Amino acid sequence: MHYVTAATPRRRLCSVGFTLVEMAVVVAIMGIALTLGLRMLQATQSNAAWSETRIKQERIKVALIGFLRTNGRLPCPDSALPPTGVEPAACLVNLGRGVPPWKVLGLSVGDVQDGWANFITYRVANRTPATSSNWTTKIGATAFTLGELTAPRITFALQERSDAGVLGVALTPNPVVMLISHGKNGAGARSLRGAALMPMPTGADELANATTASTAFVMRTPTDVTGAAGGAFDDLVTYLTPNHLLQPLLDDKTLKGVCSAYCAVPGPGCVAAAVPVGNPTPTCP
């Protein structure tokens, strides 16, 4: 005969439950899963911000070439704080440092902000020493010419730091436009409503990219290591040389058709300087 005691249901109830050890293991597994998921989410967001920034930098390049095609010069950087999207009255304000003037470029304010919602810095060669070109004007001794395709004058210097921490030689030909995103930390950038620049970076390489008077810039692989050569770095740096700016206008024969836009005094005497072999030599009508 089988007897059922009062203790039997209790033993059965305990056998289908979880012990404290089992519950601790489950909680630990859930914590690990949430941590990994959060890291994956952060990595995805970071990659998206980088991709968005690169796309916007390329969009600005296209807009700058279009502006040059129409106006015979590059626009002056918007140096207002906060930015307004228009060119300043005095182009040499702030040594040619500001943000792309999105309104005159036919862009939106969002088009000139990076993936972290800070403005992309726009530096253009518009300084006045004899060794420099002024790409924001088509007149004067320092105005750019088509001759810069073969013999560019010294403007900006751009060096790449290797993963071993060594700075390479300056890029040739020299850039005449720099487009710099100051990355996730935004150090030295302009913000949408900021009445001043964001705090300046401490690393030497980021500081070179953010300093107003700087004419030498650095590009490199990002790193969070503050002790690395040049310090921590999360800037996204891109640029335009005279070739990048003028070659599309030669290829589509814009210069040949509206050469007068690039001459201080249109007429038979306005003959373009030497251009690379294989390209037409535009002359003013």
Secondary structure, DSSP 4 states (H G I P E B T S, - for coil): -----THHHHHHHHHTS--HHHHHHHHHHHHHHHHHHHHHHHHHHHHHHHHHHHHHHHHHHHHHHHHHHHHSSPPPPB--SS--SS--SSTTGGGGEEB--HHHHT--GGGGB-TTSBBPEEEE-B--STT--BTT-SSSTTB--GGGGTSPPP--EEEEE-TTS-B-PPPSSPPSEEEEE-TTTTTT--BSS-SSPPPPPSSHHHHHHH-TT--EEEEE--B--TTSTT--B--EEEEE-HHHHHHHHHHTTHHHHSGGGG-SS-STT-B-----TTS---B--
